[in-house]
Amino acid sequence: MIDKIALPSTAERIVAALSWGGFASFIPSVFESPWEKPTPPMAGFPISICYTGLPRDRRPDDGETYLVSTYWFDPASYHEDDELRAMTYRARAACNYRVVLGYAKKEHCWEGRKLRGTEAIIAASGPELVRFAIQLTLPSLDPGEPAEPMLTRRETASAGIWIFKPDHPRARTLQ
């Protein structure tokens, strides 16, 4: 008889990665561009930007618990000129955190910052949206940042999850 190999759930993989110094990035779904030209405003922009982290008071026996801080697009903030398309993303809960994204048209490059008040606590840039989003969301939650427990891809309007688990002796048992 062959023993079944128990594959870890996504939540288990996220918690393991975060516990061992890795990260989990929700890959954003984007506003679709219809076939008509010109391209409508916000097409290609993420619907949301998400950050993951472990609860600050987490104990080793807490299991599959992780937190997600989700920032949703603010259509009133959308701005476009000859050089840049930009939009701000805000948390559902009133707070002093926000994410600002821009797409430089001539350079074909995404730029983003996560702000706490006026202070940029994370900055990233890159030509390809998925890699840029991973780079922007790679750092964990900031102390005081609003977060909700274990949201799904649907609840975060995400197309997938990128999980990086550093090489760790205990990590191999979860593969």
Buried (B, 14 or more C-beta within 10 A) or exposed (E): EEEEEEEBEBBBBBBBBBBBEBBBBBBBBBBEEEEEEEEEEBEBBBBBBBBBBBEEEBEEEEEBBBBBBBBBBBEEBBEEEEEBBBBBBBBEEEBEBBBBBBBBEEEEBBBBBBBBEEEEEBEBBBEEBBEBBBBBBBBBBBEEBBBBEBBEBEBBBBBEBBBBBEEBEEBEEBE
